[in-house]
Amino acid sequence: MGWWWFDNMMRPTMNILVSLVLCLTAAPVFAESLSNQDRAEIDRLRAVQGHAVEAVNPLLEQVTRAGEKGFPIESLANKVKEGLAKGVEPKRIDAVLRQMVTHFDSAKELLQESTAKGVTDRGQGNSHRALESLAEAISRGATADEVRELARTGQHQGQKMSEDTLAMGAKSLAVMKEAHIPPKDGVAVVAEGMRHGFRPAELADLARDMKRHGQDFREGRITTQSIQDKISRGDRSDQLFSGRDHSGSGGGDRTDRSGGSDRGGRDDRSGGGGGNDSGGGRPDHGGGGGGHGGRDH
């Protein structure tokens, strides 16, 4: 009787402890710290602009706190340096940093949610890069509901995708929205690419080309449905606009590969990603194999 009572009393406690351990091991937080080089450069720029140490210290503290939460701090540190170099007042830089951290928070929640739902696999791709890319997607106009819709509709036969793929899908959607392509249509095209194994670099190329041809879409010379149909037939991103003027009619695009860009580098298509990556080829729809790799814009 005594052992039965003890076992039933302790079992719930043990279950809670096991759950906590699983949660902690499933989503580790890797703290980052501001490098001495960045600190020195920020201090130099502070002195050049004539700001007091007390005016800039809150910026360093905010970056440090973000690093302790596991957020990528390089972009935050660069924003501080950029602002100081341009003569922006520290209080205005502080507001920008707070907005960036808010986007990191939102991106982290969405990635954790997608992992909990079995959509993404933290073992694939680069989680750190995915967090930064998804935060940028949010800053450029991708909404939480749109990211969830991409996660829901972008899976190939229920297979898990890398966090990079979901993040780049969201970022590509944001680029399309900047070209005034309706979000519903953009989601459909990006999700089609995700289902057909487009690597993040290919999703970036897709968005770049659709933005470049933005006016063609707006004036009906190209339709998002036609692009979606091409993807469903097996065309890759570099084939979708073949035969058309690649100078485009929808405006230019940026080429900063570090994350502020609409352009995807083709040099990274063979890297990143986990067990489902297949070298960039289409998934074998008959056999259920599929590749979703990792690559930033």
Sequence and secondary structure as in RCSB ss.txt:
>XXXX:A:sequence
MGWWWFDNMMRPTMNILVSLVLCLTAAPVFAESLSNQDRAEIDRLRAVQGHAVEAVNPLLEQVTRAGEKGFPIES
LANKVKEGLAKGVEPKRIDAVLRQMVTHFDSAKELLQESTAKGVTDRGQGNSHRALESLAEAISRGATADEVREL
ARTGQHQGQKMSEDTLAMGAKSLAVMKEAHIPPKDGVAVVAEGMRHGFRPAELADLARDMKRHGQDFREGRITTQ
SIQDKISRGDRSDQLFSGRDHSGSGGGDRTDRSGGSDRGGRDDRSGGGGGNDSGGGRPDHGGGGGGHGGRDH
>XXXX:A:secstr
 HHHHHHHHHHHHHHHHHHHHHHHHHS        HHHHHHHHHHHHHHT  HHHHHHHHHHHHHHHHTT   HH
HHHHHHHHHHTT  HHHHHHHHHHHHHHHHHHHHHHHHHHHTTSEETTSS HHHHHHHHHHHHHTT  HHHHHHH
HHHS STT  EEHHHHHHHHHHHHHHHHTT  HHHHHHHHHHHHHTT  HHHHHHHHHHHHHTHHHHHTTSS HH
HHHHHHHHT  GGGTTTTS TT SS      TTSS S   GGGTTSS  TT  TT    TTTT         
